[in-house]
Amino acid sequence: MKQYDFKASEKRYKAYWEALDLYSTGDDREKPDYYILDFFPYPSGAGLSVGHCRNYVPTCVDARFHRMRGYNVLHPMGWDAFGLPAENYAIEHGIHPQQTTQKFCANYKRQMKLIECSYDWSREINSTDPDYYRWTQWFFLLLFKRGLAYQALGSQWWCPQCQTILANEQVENGRCWRCGSIVEKKELKQWYFKITAYADRLLADLETIAWPEHIKTMQRNWIGRSEGAEIVFGVKIKNPGFSKNPGFSQKPGFWEIPVFTTRPDTLYGATFLVLAPEHPLVAQITTAEQRTAVEAYIAEARRKTEMDRQTADREKTGIFTGAYASHPMTGAAVPIWIADYVLMGYGTGAIMAVPTHDGRDNAFAQKYDLPIVQVIETDGEDVTAWGTMVNSGPFSGLSSEVGGAKIVAELAAQGRGRKEISYKIRDWLISRQRYWGTPIPIVHCPDCGPVAVPEAELPVRLPDTHDFAPTGDGRSPLARITEWVNTTCPQCGGPARRETDTMDGFACSSWYFLRFPNPHYADGPFDPEAVARWLPVDTYVGGAEHAVLHLLYARFWTKVMFDAGLISFEEPFAQLRNQGVLLSAVDGQRMSKSKGNVVTPDEVVARHGVDALRAYVLFLGPFDAEVTWDDEGIVGVTRFLRRYWKLAGEVAGGKWQVASGEQSPVSSHPVSSFERRMHQVIQQMTHDMTQFRFNTAVATMMTYLNDLVAFQNETIPASQWRQAIESITLLLAPICPFITEAIWQEVLGHTDSVHRQAWPAFEAGKAADEEITVVVQVNGRLRERLTMAAGVTEDSMREAAVHSPNIQNYINGQAIRKVIVVPGKLVNIVV
């Protein structure tokens, strides 16, 4: 038989499948529906690397698997194409971002088609299309009308390179997440979405979805809900200079500092207060002697991100303000410090430091020689645990729970405390001072204030201009386009100005999954009937780096839509799966064009073919594991495909076969073993494909091929040989679409596509082993392996193990105290 020609096969069957419209979304209402979706990709000029294939190939395989199992499958693709990289590239090369966007999207689509991703391209969408961002603006107005979009002045992260404001989540290690530049703070009036109003629901509903636990944990930590108490410390300075004896009275101070604590039971151990560098009271209470040092410390803290400041193992730094507070219970003077490990956005921006019972406070106290007082006795070594209160005045001897509650009640009666719940999450900063984004549909009127653009006037189109370089002064480039900016107020008809900020790109991806079921629907952002049929998304696949960005925002928008009565579900993605990172063998780093370590699918396909690339990407390791690309490793996959082609041809040509019903009487492998192995493989493949265990699925196929080759010296009926080859072809079809189609039609002689066939079924009885191996231990040590019939009872396992001559030698007449049986696996005899 001639060798397999992957290039000829790819050319032939691409055209064949396109003519069949093979990947169109099914519409058979008798079938169940399945919606599998990749994270909305941002197309860059670098194109796809084989690293991207770790996302797109597995979702394609899953879509094909479900089609074969009788599902209508919705598997769409689109482009999240607004944003800084396209605009920066356009500025650098002197072309319009619309042109680069079209070019990059076209290249991504070409490469996705190259590796035969089974997307329904009739549903393709693009966030830069006015017919799409019209509805992104519609959603902005929905939030605005519901009191969830507002404008406020604030100190925000500013990227001097990208010339725009960044959300807290978009600053990594003090640098812009896009360009890597060191960020700084800038005071600007910005638009926010009130995601904090949904904090409790975002937290509670994590329990209702099948997501990786580490993603849920990241969202829980980002939301940061804490139950505790707010306690008020009074502040009074005796004189402007530093004083070790500030002379406090029990009267209220000039100022009050409320602190949030989850442990009011430790109040008597509070030996100093710590304010966030951004706390507004810092300027009021800092003494003259300390002012210069305090201002220098604050300036340094402003250059750090909140994540940097919260790193647990980072050395604690701080500065004394020169001021003291009055302890609300004892009246003792408590020094007030500033430290960057305290955040203004969490609680009140101030903490009472209890160094005996908090690790960070303890490290700080030891560094600056501050008092450390034990006020809780615990049962173990964990000094942060709840226990019995000591050195706590009238509350000593009480449990932490009881004493803490009594302290809060007493403070509440005096107006100096109350129960409180605090969150770390902030409202979502949506404004961007850049051109290439969705315009915010607001008009600013001198008389009416901010006014929503009427829905009938949407979309507010992004003006076509080549003057889109950032201004550097905190204003959007759109502010320079006066003919676009100047307009009339929709409410009073007077002169007004358009909002010139554009939306964060994450707005576009916070609802796109609703558009795919009917992307051509013109009467709203989504087709209610289609959404009711297909949503929530059954399986959502993408990188874990979006745990507190896109995923949190999309969940928020979904809940807003639910509250508005637009949809019937509160969570958009029923199941989430995160692919692992693919590293380069060159330097062990993630593939990146800037690092020069990228391997493209184009070059791999040219050398080895699409099927080899797809199978190798899956075979590299578990779907969610970090793995390394090795150019040599794909050779093994290529060899497997050649052997599969050769075997199928030999079987179809009559080699190794006897007439149906014939069987060798001396065969060491009876025909039942041949058939049993096939059913076992189908069972294993079905399980692996369902669980996204594609690496073991490929390994199972390789092992099964070896098993079939090993049977070549046996006399197997022709019908069983053909059934085995058809089965391996159907099982391999979602992974290697081209060679399986070629074998199905050219070798096996079928006239319809292999990808329109049903997934093979297995019979559990035929898949079960006739015999099993039982491990026998004596006192936990392996002493014997016994072969027994499958389905053997526990009593029979116990009897066979105890009476085994070899085991009797180890027991050596000793009394048997216990026999532990693990059905079908193990017997442990304890003497």
C-alpha positions in Angstrom: 0.0 0.0 0.0 1.3 3.5 -0.8 2.5 5.7 2.0 0.1 8.2 3.5 0.4 11.7 1.8 -0.8 14.1 4.5 -0.6 17.2 2.1 -2.8 15.6 -0.5 -5.3 14.4 2.2 -5.5 17.8 3.8 -6.1 19.5 0.4 -8.8 17.0 -0.6 -10.8 16.8 2.7 -10.7 20.5 3.6 -12.7 21.2 0.4 -14.9 18.2 1.0 -15.9 19.2 4.6 -16.5 22.8 3.5 -18.9 21.6 0.9 -20.6 19.5 3.5 -20.8 22.5 5.9 -19.6 19.9 8.4 -19.2 22.3 11.4 -22.5 24.2 11.2 -24.4 24.3 14.5 -26.9 21.5 14.6 -30.6 22.3 14.8 -32.2 18.9 15.4 -34.5 19.6 18.3 -34.7 15.9 19.1 -31.0 16.0 20.0 -29.5 17.5 23.2 -27.5 20.8 22.8 -23.9 21.4 23.8 -22.3 24.9 23.8 -18.5 24.8 24.0 -16.6 28.1 23.8 -13.0 29.3 23.8 -12.1 32.6 25.6 -12.7 35.5 23.2 -9.2 35.8 21.7 -7.3 39.0 21.1 -5.7 38.7 17.7 -2.1 40.0 17.7 0.4 40.6 14.9 2.4 37.7 16.1 -0.3 35.2 15.0 -0.8 31.8 16.7 2.0 29.8 18.2 1.8 26.1 19.0 1.1 27.3 22.5 -2.3 28.6 21.4 -3.1 25.1 20.0 -3.2 23.9 23.6 -6.5 25.8 23.9 -8.0 25.5 20.4 -7.2 21.9 19.5 -8.8 20.4 22.7 -12.0 22.4 22.3 -12.2 21.3 18.7 -11.7 17.6 19.8 -14.4 18.0 22.4 -16.8 19.6 19.9 -16.2 16.7 17.4 -16.6 14.1 20.2 -20.0 15.6 21.2 -21.2 15.7 17.6 -20.4 12.0 17.3 -22.3 11.3 20.5 -25.5 12.8 19.0 -25.4 16.4 20.2 -26.2 19.7 18.4 -22.9 21.5 19.0 -22.5 25.3 19.1 -18.7 25.9 18.7 -18.2 29.5 17.5 -15.3 31.9 17.2 -14.9 35.7 17.2 -12.5 38.5 17.9 -11.9 40.7 21.0 -10.2 43.2 18.7 -10.4 46.6 20.5 -7.5 47.5 22.8 -4.0 48.9 23.3 -1.8 46.5 21.4 -3.5 47.1 18.1 -3.5 50.8 18.7 0.2 50.9 19.7 1.1 48.8 16.7 -0.8 51.2 14.5 0.9 54.2 15.9 4.4 52.6 15.6 3.8 51.6 11.9 1.8 54.6 10.9 -1.4 52.8 9.9 -4.9 52.8 11.2 -5.8 50.2 13.9 -8.8 49.2 11.8 -6.4 47.9 9.1 -4.2 46.0 11.6 -7.3 44.5 13.2 -8.6 43.2 9.9 -5.1 41.8 9.0 -4.6 40.2 12.4 -8.0 38.6 12.6 -7.7 37.3 9.0 -4.4 35.7 10.0 -5.8 34.1 13.1 -8.7 32.7 11.2 -6.3 31.3 8.5 -4.2 29.5 11.1 -7.3 28.2 12.9 -8.5 26.8 9.7 -5.1 25.4 8.9 -5.2 23.2 12.1 -8.8 22.4 11.2 -10.5 23.9 14.3 -14.2 22.9 13.8 -15.7 26.3 14.3 -19.0 27.4 12.9 -17.6 30.4 11.0 -21.1 31.6 10.0 -21.3 33.0 13.6 -18.1 34.9 13.6 -18.2 38.3 15.5 -15.8 41.1 16.0 -15.9 43.6 18.9 -14.8 46.5 16.6 -17.9 46.1 14.3 -20.4 48.9 15.0 -23.2 46.3 14.8 -21.5 44.6 17.8 -20.3 47.6 19.9 -23.7 49.2 19.5 -24.8 46.6 22.0 -21.8 47.0 24.3 -22.9 50.6 24.6 -26.5 49.4 25.2 -25.2 47.4 28.2 -23.3 50.5 29.5 -26.6 52.4 29.4 -28.4 49.5 31.2 -25.9 49.7 34.0 -26.1 53.5 34.0 -29.9 53.5 34.3 -29.7 50.9 37.1 -27.3 53.1 39.1 -24.4 50.8 38.4 -22.3 53.1 36.2 -21.0 56.4 37.7 -18.2 58.9 37.3 -15.9 59.9 40.1 -12.6 61.5 40.7 -9.8 59.3 42.0 -6.2 58.4 42.0 -5.6 55.7 39.4 -2.8 53.7 37.9 -1.4 55.5 34.8 0.8 53.8 32.2 3.1 56.4 30.7 3.9 54.2 27.7 0.3 53.3 26.9 -0.9 56.7 27.9 -4.0 55.4 29.7 -5.5 54.5 33.0 -5.4 50.9 34.1 -7.6 49.0 36.5 -5.9 47.5 39.6 -6.2 44.0 38.1 -4.2 45.2 35.0 -1.1 46.2 37.0 1.4 43.4 37.7 4.4 43.8 39.9 4.2 47.6 39.4 4.1 47.3 35.7 1.5 47.6 32.9 0.1 44.2 32.0 0.3 45.0 28.3 3.6 46.8 27.7 5.6 46.2 30.9 6.2 49.8 31.7 6.5 51.0 35.3 3.2 52.6 36.2 2.4 55.7 38.3 -0.6 57.3 39.9 -2.7 60.1 38.3 -5.8 62.0 39.5 -8.5 61.8 36.9 -12.3 61.7 36.7 -13.2 58.2 35.6 -16.2 56.0 34.9 -16.8 53.0 37.1 -19.1 50.0 37.2 -20.4 49.2 40.7 -19.4 45.6 40.9 -19.1 45.9 44.7 -22.9 45.9 44.8 -22.7 42.3 43.7 -19.9 41.1 45.9 -21.9 38.8 48.1 -23.7 37.1 45.1 -20.4 36.8 43.2 -19.0 35.0 46.2 -22.0 32.8 47.1 -22.6 31.6 43.5 -19.1 30.2 43.1 -20.6 27.2 44.9 -23.0 26.5 42.1 -20.5 26.2 39.2 -18.1 23.4 38.2 -14.9 25.5 38.1 -11.3 24.6 39.1 -11.0 25.2 42.8 -7.9 27.4 42.4 -9.9 29.8 40.2 -12.7 30.0 42.8 -10.1 30.7 45.5 -8.6 33.5 43.4 -12.0 35.1 43.0 -12.9 34.6 46.7 -9.6 36.3 47.7 -10.1 39.1 45.2 -13.6 39.8 46.6 -12.1 39.4 50.1 -15.3 39.3 52.2 -14.5 39.6 56.0 -16.9 39.7 58.9 -15.7 41.7 61.9 -16.1 45.0 63.6 -15.3 48.7 63.1 -13.7 50.2 66.2 -13.0 53.9 66.6 -9.7 55.2 68.1 -9.6 58.9 69.0 -6.5 61.0 68.0 -5.1 64.0 69.9 -1.6 65.6 69.6 -0.3 67.5 72.7 2.0 69.7 70.7 3.3 69.8 67.1 6.6 68.2 68.0 7.3 64.5 68.7 6.3 63.5 72.2 6.7 60.2 74.0 4.2 61.3 76.6 1.4 62.9 74.6 -0.8 63.5 77.7 -4.1 61.9 76.5 -7.3 62.4 78.4 -10.3 60.2 78.1 -12.2 62.9 76.2 -12.8 62.5 72.5 -9.8 63.5 70.4 -9.7 66.1 67.6 -10.0 63.3 65.0 -11.3 59.8 64.9 -9.7 56.8 63.2 -12.1 53.9 62.6 -10.3 50.6 62.1 -11.8 47.3 60.7 -10.8 44.1 62.4 -12.0 40.5 62.1 -10.7 39.9 65.7 -12.2 42.3 68.2 -11.3 39.8 70.9 -7.7 41.0 70.5 -8.4 44.7 71.1 -6.4 44.7 74.4 -3.3 43.6 72.4 -3.4 46.5 70.0 -0.1 48.3 70.7 0.0 50.5 67.7 -2.1 51.6 64.7 -1.1 51.5 61.1 -2.6 53.7 58.4 -2.4 53.1 54.6 -0.1 55.7 53.0 -3.1 57.0 51.1 -5.2 57.6 54.2 -6.6 61.2 54.2 -5.8 61.7 57.9 -2.1 61.2 57.4 -1.6 64.8 56.4 -3.6 66.0 59.4 -1.9 64.1 62.2 1.8 63.9 61.0 4.0 66.1 63.2 6.4 68.7 61.8 9.4 66.6 62.7 8.1 63.6 60.8 6.6 65.3 57.8 9.6 65.1 55.4 10.2 61.4 56.1 6.5 60.6 55.9 6.1 62.3 52.5 9.1 60.4 51.1 7.7 57.1 52.3 4.3 57.9 50.7 5.9 58.7 47.4 7.7 55.4 47.4 4.5 53.5 48.3 2.6 55.1 45.5 5.0 53.3 43.0 4.0 49.9 44.3 0.9 47.9 43.3 -1.5 46.5 45.8 -0.4 43.0 45.0 3.2 43.9 45.7 2.3 45.5 48.9 0.3 42.4 50.0 3.0 39.9 49.3 3.3 37.8 52.5 7.0 37.2 52.5 8.0 40.8 51.6 9.9 42.7 54.3 7.6 45.1 56.1 8.4 48.8 56.0 6.8 51.8 57.7 7.2 55.3 59.2 6.0 56.8 62.4 3.7 59.8 62.1 4.7 61.3 65.4 1.0 61.1 66.5 -0.8 58.9 69.0 -4.3 57.6 69.4 -6.2 56.8 72.5 -7.1 53.1 73.1 -10.9 52.9 73.2 -10.9 50.6 76.3 -7.9 51.6 78.4 -7.1 55.2 77.2 -3.5 54.2 76.7 -1.4 56.1 74.1 -1.1 54.1 70.9 1.5 55.2 68.4 0.3 55.8 64.8 2.4 54.4 62.0 2.1 54.3 58.2 2.9 51.1 56.3 2.3 50.1 52.8 1.0 46.6 53.7 -2.2 48.3 54.7 -4.5 49.1 51.8 -6.9 52.1 51.6 -9.4 50.1 49.7 -9.8 47.4 52.4 -11.8 48.1 55.5 -11.2 51.7 56.5 -7.6 52.0 55.4 -6.4 51.7 59.0 -5.7 48.7 61.2 -5.1 48.1 64.9 -1.9 46.1 65.1 -1.9 43.1 67.4 1.7 41.8 67.0 1.3 38.7 69.2 -1.6 37.3 67.2 -0.9 38.5 63.6 2.2 37.5 61.6 2.5 40.8 59.6 2.0 42.9 62.7 4.6 40.8 64.6 7.2 41.2 61.9 6.6 45.0 61.9 6.7 45.3 65.7 10.0 43.3 65.9 11.6 45.5 63.2 10.6 48.8 64.9 10.8 47.6 68.5 7.1 48.1 69.3 5.3 46.5 72.3 4.1 42.9 71.9 1.3 41.8 74.4 -0.3 38.4 74.5 -4.1 38.6 74.9 -5.2 35.1 73.6 -4.3 31.7 75.0 -4.7 29.0 72.4 -4.6 25.2 72.7 -1.9 24.7 70.1 1.1 26.6 68.6 -1.0 28.7 66.3 -1.1 32.1 68.0 -3.6 33.4 65.4 -6.2 30.9 66.4 -9.3 31.6 68.6 -8.9 30.8 72.2 -9.3 32.2 75.7 -8.8 35.9 76.4 -6.1 37.0 78.8 -4.7 40.4 79.8 -8.0 41.9 78.6 -9.4 43.6 81.7 -12.9 42.5 82.5 -13.1 40.2 79.5 -10.2 37.9 80.6 -11.2 34.3 80.9 -13.9 34.6 78.2 -13.7 32.7 74.9 -12.7 34.7 71.9 -16.1 34.4 70.4 -18.0 35.5 73.5 -15.5 38.2 74.6 -15.2 39.7 71.2 -19.0 40.0 70.9 -19.1 41.7 74.4 -16.4 44.1 73.4 -18.3 45.1 70.2 -21.5 45.5 72.2 -19.9 47.8 74.8 -18.2 49.9 72.2 -21.5 50.2 70.2 -23.2 51.4 73.3 -20.6 54.2 73.6 -20.8 55.0 69.9 -17.3 53.8 69.3 -17.9 50.5 67.5 -20.2 48.3 65.5 -20.4 45.0 63.6 -19.2 45.4 60.1 -18.5 43.5 56.9 -15.6 44.5 54.7 -14.5 43.7 51.1 -11.3 44.0 49.2 -13.0 44.2 45.8 -13.3 47.7 44.3 -15.6 49.0 41.7 -14.5 48.3 38.1 -12.7 51.2 36.5 -14.0 51.2 32.9 -12.6 54.4 31.4 -9.6 54.4 29.0 -8.0 57.5 27.6 -7.3 55.9 24.2 -8.8 55.9 20.8 -9.2 52.3 19.8 -12.2 51.2 22.0 -15.9 51.4 22.3 -17.0 55.0 22.9 -18.9 55.6 26.2 -22.4 56.6 25.2 -22.8 59.6 27.5 -23.2 63.3 26.7 -22.1 65.9 29.3 -24.5 68.9 29.5 -23.7 72.0 31.6 -27.3 72.0 32.8 -28.3 68.4 32.9 -25.1 66.7 33.9 -24.2 63.3 32.3 -27.0 62.2 30.0 -27.4 58.8 28.3 -27.4 58.8 24.6 -30.9 57.6 23.5 -30.9 53.9 22.5 -32.3 54.8 19.0 -29.1 56.8 18.4 -26.8 53.9 19.1 -24.1 53.1 18.1 -22.1 56.2 19.0 -19.6 55.5 16.2 -15.9 55.7 16.8 -14.9 58.6 14.5 -12.6 57.7 11.6 -9.4 59.6 12.2 -5.6 59.2 11.8 -5.0 61.6 14.7 -5.3 58.9 17.3 -1.9 59.2 19.2 -2.4 59.5 23.0 -2.4 63.1 24.4 -0.2 62.4 27.5 -2.3 64.8 29.6 -4.9 62.3 30.7 -7.4 63.1 27.9 -8.5 60.8 25.2 -7.4 61.5 21.6 -11.1 61.7 20.9 -11.1 65.0 22.8 -9.2 66.6 19.8 -12.0 65.8 17.3 -14.2 68.8 18.1 -16.7 68.1 15.4 -17.4 64.7 17.0 -17.2 66.0 20.6 -19.5 68.9 20.2 -23.2 67.9 20.2 -26.5 68.7 21.7 -28.0 67.4 25.0 -30.6 64.7 24.3 -32.5 65.9 27.4 -32.6 69.7 27.0 -31.4 70.3 23.5 -28.7 72.7 24.6 -25.0 72.5 23.6 -23.1 69.6 25.2 -20.0 67.5 24.8 -19.6 63.8 24.2 -17.7 61.6 26.7 -14.3 61.1 25.1 -13.1 58.2 27.2 -13.5 54.7 25.6 -14.4 51.5 27.5 -12.0 49.0 28.8 -11.8 46.1 26.4 -13.2 43.8 29.0 -16.6 45.4 28.5 -16.7 43.8 25.0 -15.9 40.3 26.4 -18.4 40.6 29.3 -21.4 39.6 27.1 -20.2 38.2 23.8 -21.1 34.6 24.7 -24.8 35.7 24.5 -24.3 36.9 20.9 -23.1 33.7 19.4 -26.4 31.8 19.5 -27.7 34.2 16.9 -25.1 36.8 15.9 -27.3 38.3 13.3 -30.1 39.3 15.6 -31.0 42.9 15.0 -33.6 43.7 17.7 -31.4 43.5 20.7 -28.0 42.5 22.0 -29.0 38.8 21.9 -31.8 36.6 20.7 -33.9 35.7 23.8 -35.1 32.4 22.3 -31.6 31.3 21.1 -30.1 32.3 24.5 -32.8 30.4 26.4 -31.9 27.3 24.3 -28.1 27.4 24.5 -27.1 29.3 27.6 -25.4 29.0 30.0 -22.2 27.9 28.2 -21.7 24.2 28.9 -17.9 24.2 28.7 -15.8 27.4 28.7 -12.0 27.0 28.0 -9.2 29.5 28.4 -6.2 30.7 30.4 -6.2 31.0 34.2 -4.7 34.5 33.9 -8.2 35.9 33.6 -9.5 34.6 36.9 -10.1 38.0 38.4 -10.5 40.0 35.1 -12.7 38.7 32.4 -14.3 35.9 34.4 -15.3 38.1 37.3 -16.6 40.9 35.0 -18.7 38.4 32.8 -20.3 37.0 36.0 -21.1 40.5 37.1 -22.8 41.5 33.9 -24.7 38.3 33.8 -26.2 38.9 37.2 -27.1 42.5 36.2 -28.9 41.0 33.1 -30.7 38.5 35.3 -31.9 41.3 37.7 -33.1 43.2 34.7 -35.2 40.3 33.6 -33.3 39.8 30.4 -32.1 36.2 31.1 -33.1 33.3 33.3 -29.7 32.3 34.7 -27.2 34.0 37.0 -24.0 32.2 36.0 -22.7 32.4 32.4 -20.4 29.4 32.4 -21.5 26.1 33.9 -18.1 24.4 33.6 -14.7 26.1 33.3 -11.4 24.4 32.1 -8.0 26.1 32.0 -5.3 24.9 29.7 -1.8 24.6 30.9 1.1 26.8 29.6 3.3 25.5 26.8 7.0 26.3 27.3 9.7 26.5 24.7 12.4 23.9 24.8 14.9 26.6 23.8 14.8 28.5 27.1 12.1 27.0 29.2 10.0 30.1 28.9 6.5 30.7 27.7 6.5 31.2 23.9 6.7 34.8 22.9 7.7 36.7 19.8 9.8 39.1 21.8 11.8 36.2 23.2 12.4 34.6 19.8 11.3 31.2 21.0 8.0 30.8 19.1 7.2 27.7 17.1 4.3 28.3 14.7 1.6 25.8 13.7 2.4 26.7 10.1 6.0 25.3 10.2 4.9 22.2 12.1 2.1 21.5 9.7 4.4 21.9 6.7 6.8 19.3 8.1 4.5 16.8 9.8 0.9 17.6 8.9 -2.2 18.8 10.8 -3.0 15.4 12.4 0.5 15.0 13.9 0.4 18.6 15.3 -3.0 18.0 16.9 -2.2 14.6 18.4 1.2 15.8 19.7 -0.3 18.9 21.3 -2.7 16.7 23.2 -0.1 14.0 24.0 2.4 16.4 25.6 0.7 16.1 29.0 -2.6 16.7 31.0 -4.7 19.5 29.6 -4.2 21.8 32.6 -0.5 21.0 33.1 2.5 23.1 32.2 4.4 21.2 29.5 7.4 21.8 27.2 7.3 21.7 23.4 9.9 19.4 21.9 10.4 19.3 18.1 11.8 15.7 18.4 8.8 14.4 20.3 6.4 14.9 17.4 8.4 12.3 15.4 6.9 9.6 17.6 3.4 10.7 16.8 4.2 10.8 13.1 5.5 7.2 13.3 2.2 6.2 15.1 0.1 7.6 12.3 2.2 5.9 9.6 1.8 2.5 11.4 -1.9 3.1 11.7 -2.2 3.8 8.0 -0.2 0.7 7.2 -2.2 -1.6 9.5 -5.6 -0.4 8.1 -4.4 -1.0 4.6 -3.2 -4.5 5.4 -6.4 -5.4 7.2 -8.5 -4.0 4.3 -6.3 -6.0 1.9 -7.1 -9.2 3.6 -3.8 -9.8 5.5 -4.0 -11.6 8.9 -7.7 -12.6 8.3 -9.5 -15.9 8.0 -13.1 -16.5 7.0 -15.7 -15.3 9.4 -16.2 -17.8 12.2 -12.8 -19.5 11.8 -10.6 -19.6 14.9 -7.2 -21.2 15.7 -7.6 -23.9 18.2 -4.1 -23.4 19.5 -4.2 -19.6 19.7 -2.8 -18.2 23.0 -5.1 -15.2 22.4 -8.7 -16.5 21.9 -10.9 -14.4 19.8 -12.8 -13.2 22.9 -9.6 -11.5 24.1 -9.4 -9.6 20.8 -13.0 -8.4 21.1 -12.6 -7.7 24.8 -9.7 -5.4 24.1 -11.7 -3.4 21.6 -14.5 -2.9 24.2 -12.0 -1.9 26.8 -10.4 0.7 24.6 -13.8 2.2 23.6 -14.7 2.4 27.3 -11.4 4.0 28.2 -11.5 6.5 25.3 -15.1 7.5 26.2 -14.1 8.2 29.8 -10.9 10.1 28.8 -12.7 12.3 26.2 -15.4 13.1 28.7 -12.9 14.1 31.3 -10.7 16.2 29.0 -7.9 13.7 29.4 -6.7 13.9 25.9 -3.1 13.0 26.6 -4.2 9.6 28.0 -6.7 9.2 25.1 -3.8 9.5 22.6 -1.7 7.2 24.6 -4.6 4.7 24.6 -4.7 4.8 20.9 -1.0 4.2 20.6 -1.2 1.2 23.0 -4.2 -0.2 21.1 -2.4 0.0 17.8 0.5 -2.0 19.4 -2.1 -4.5 20.7 -3.6 -4.9 17.2 -0.2 -5.4 15.6 0.6 -8.1 18.3 -2.5 -10.0 17.1 -1.2 -10.3 13.5 0.0 -13.9 14.1 -3.4 -15.0 15.4 -6.2 -16.2 13.3 -8.9 -13.6 13.9 -12.1 -13.6 11.9 -12.3 -11.0 9.1 -15.4 -9.3 10.5 -13.6 -8.7 13.9 -10.5 -7.3 12.2 -12.7 -4.8 10.2 -14.7 -3.9 13.3 -11.5 -3.2 15.2 -10.1 -1.0 12.5 -13.4 0.9 12.1 -13.4 1.4 15.9 -9.9 2.8 16.2 -10.7 5.0 13.2 -13.9 6.4 14.8 -12.1 6.9 18.2 -9.2 8.7 16.6 -11.4 10.9 14.3 -11.9 13.9 16.7 -8.1 14.0 17.2 -6.8 13.3 13.7 -9.5 14.3 11.3 -7.6 13.9 8.0 -6.0 10.5 8.2 -9.2 9.0 9.7 -11.3 10.4 6.9 -8.8 9.0 4.4 -8.9 5.5 6.0 -12.7 5.6 6.4 -13.3 6.4 2.8 -10.2 5.4 0.8 -9.3 2.2 2.7 -12.5 1.0 4.3 -14.6 2.1 1.4 -17.3 4.1 3.1 -19.0 6.9 1.2 -20.0 9.2 4.0 -17.7 11.3 6.2 -16.2 9.6 9.3 -17.1 12.8 11.1 -20.8 12.1 10.6 -20.7 8.7 12.3 -21.8 7.8 15.8 -19.2 7.3 18.5 -18.5 3.6 19.1 -20.4 1.9 21.9 -19.0 -0.6 24.3 -20.6 -3.4 26.3 -19.5 -3.3 29.9 -19.7 -7.1 30.2 -17.4 -7.6 27.2 -15.0 -4.9 28.5 -14.6 -6.6 31.9 -11.5 -8.7 32.4 -12.0 -12.5 32.9 -9.2 -12.5 35.4 -7.8 -10.0 37.9 -4.6 -9.8 39.9 -5.0 -9.5 43.6 -2.1 -8.2 45.8 -1.6 -10.0 49.1 0.2 -8.3 51.9 1.3 -9.5 55.3 1.5 -6.6 57.9 1.4 -4.2 55.0 4.3 -5.7 53.0 3.8 -7.2 49.6 4.2 -10.9 49.7 2.1 -12.4 46.9 0.1 -11.7 43.7 -2.8 -14.1 43.0 -4.7 -14.5 39.8 -8.5 -14.8 40.4 -11.7 -14.7 38.4 -13.2 -11.3 37.8 -16.0 -10.7 40.2 -14.5 -12.8 42.9 -16.2 -12.3 46.3 -14.5 -10.8 49.3 -14.8 -14.2 51.2 -13.1 -16.0 48.3 -10.3 -13.4 48.2 -9.8 -13.8 51.9 -9.8 -17.6 51.7 -7.4 -17.8 48.7 -5.0 -15.3 50.3 -4.8 -16.9 53.7 -4.4 -20.4 52.4 -1.8 -19.5 49.8 1.3 -21.7 50.5 3.6 -18.7 50.1 1.6 -16.6 52.5 1.5 -19.5 55.0 5.3 -19.4 55.0 5.2 -15.7 56.0 2.5 -16.2 58.7 4.6 -19.1 60.1 1.9 -20.3 62.5 1.2 -16.9 64.0 -2.3 -15.9 65.0 -4.1 -13.8 62.4 -5.5 -10.7 64.1 -7.2 -9.1 61.2 -7.7 -9.5 57.4 -8.4 -6.4 55.4 -10.0 -6.8 51.9 -10.2 -4.2 49.2 -12.6 -5.8 46.7 -11.0 -6.8 43.5 -7.6 -5.4 44.4 -5.9 -6.3 47.7 -5.9 -8.5 50.8 -3.8 -7.4 53.8 -3.3 -10.0 56.6 -2.3 -8.6 60.0 -0.6 -11.0 62.4 
